[in-house]
């Protein structure tokens, strides 16, 4: 009977010793440097998802309102009416470019002294063109805001996670080296610290992959909107040249 009890106690102790740890248990046992790395990566991921949501909605509104503004522009016959309608498309970069060009054109018409020389017409056209170009640059800069942060997170998060992993594995081998002086080290002793360290790499990839995908997507959307502003500027200059600066 006593032998049976001893065997049961040894079996229970062995089962308890090899009881697998969950991810939360591994994180609870992580060193301070690894834990700090994980917190930093979580902040990277939270910032990335916030920017993805914000810029995704903003660019969607910009595209939608630009389409509506262009429909209004080509259906209207008076620039002053289009200018009034453009006030309702504040998220549209194309409407902002139009407003800049219209304001400059209005200034030129108000300052017109009756001179109809070719040099005066060309000078007025250049002023309108500069206003359109400045507005386009300002709108592209505004559309690109926060997007470089995604590129930064996408490029640095894997390395931050790798740093946490290397540090955790280094500490694991230091502890293993200390244990080997007192006896044999089993696989269970090695696997736990290494698994704890690899969590940092996994979280780094989790933060980086969505950031890189969103960055490439947003850059493409901004490029399309920039092309639409350039095309609209060319069309607007043609209209001004034909009807206002003869």
ABEGO torsion letter per residue (X at the ends): XAAAAAAAAAAAAAAAAABBBBAAAAAAABBAAAAAAAAAAAAAAAAAAAAAAAAAAAAAAAAAAAAAAAAAAAABABAAAAAAAAAABAABAAAAAAAAAAAAAAAAAAABAGBABAAAAAAAAAAAAAAAAAAAAAAAAAAABGAAAAAAAAAAAAAAAAAAAAAAAAAAAAAAAAAAAAEBBBAAAAAAAAAAAAAAAAAAAAAAAAAAAAAAAAAAAAAAAAAAAAAAAAAAAAAAAAAABX
